[in-house]
Amino acid sequence: MFISNAEMIRKAMMNKGIGVTELAKKAKLSQGAISKITTSDRRCTIRTIGRISNALGVSVEQITIQA
């Protein structure tokens, strides 16, 4: 089964109770960028994944590992 990074990020957001606006502020990204990343409309670099994982308080592996 393939789980996209977008799904993993959304799941982490839900588990942490963090919305798009709060994640964007914490990751220092625009709300539009977060929205596009979490809906698979935009691919992101490992650097961006790192910023998102730090903002969520999870490891990069937790939002990139495919089940």
C-alpha positions in Angstrom: 0.0 0.0 0.0 1.3 3.4 -0.9 0.7 6.4 1.4 1.6 9.8 0.0 3.7 12.4 1.8 0.6 14.6 1.7 -1.5 11.9 3.5 1.3 11.5 6.1 1.5 15.2 6.7 -2.3 15.5 7.0 -2.3 12.6 9.5 0.4 14.2 11.6 -1.5 17.6 11.5 -4.6 15.9 12.7 -2.8 14.0 15.4 -1.2 17.2 16.7 -4.4 19.3 16.3 -2.6 21.7 13.9 -4.4 23.4 11.0 -2.9 24.8 7.8 -2.6 28.3 9.1 -0.7 27.3 12.2 1.5 24.8 10.3 2.3 27.5 7.8 3.4 29.9 10.5 5.5 27.3 12.3 7.2 26.0 9.2 7.6 29.6 7.8 5.8 28.7 4.6 2.7 30.2 3.0 -0.7 28.9 3.7 -1.1 28.3 0.0 2.1 26.2 -0.1 0.9 24.0 2.8 -2.5 23.6 1.3 -1.0 22.5 -2.1 1.5 20.2 -0.4 -1.3 18.5 1.7 -3.5 18.0 -1.3 -0.7 16.6 -3.4 -1.0 19.6 -5.8 2.6 20.5 -5.1 5.7 18.4 -4.6 8.2 19.5 -2.1 11.9 19.3 -1.4 13.5 17.4 1.4 14.3 20.8 2.9 10.6 21.7 3.0 9.7 18.3 4.4 12.2 19.0 7.1 10.6 22.4 7.9 7.2 20.8 8.0 8.4 17.9 10.2 10.1 20.3 12.6 6.9 22.4 12.8 4.9 19.3 13.5 7.4 18.0 16.1 7.9 14.7 14.2 10.8 13.1 12.4 11.2 13.4 8.6 10.9 9.6 8.5 7.4 9.8 10.1 6.1 11.8 7.2 8.0 10.2 4.4 8.0 6.5 5.2 5.7 4.5 2.9 3.7 1.7 4.4 
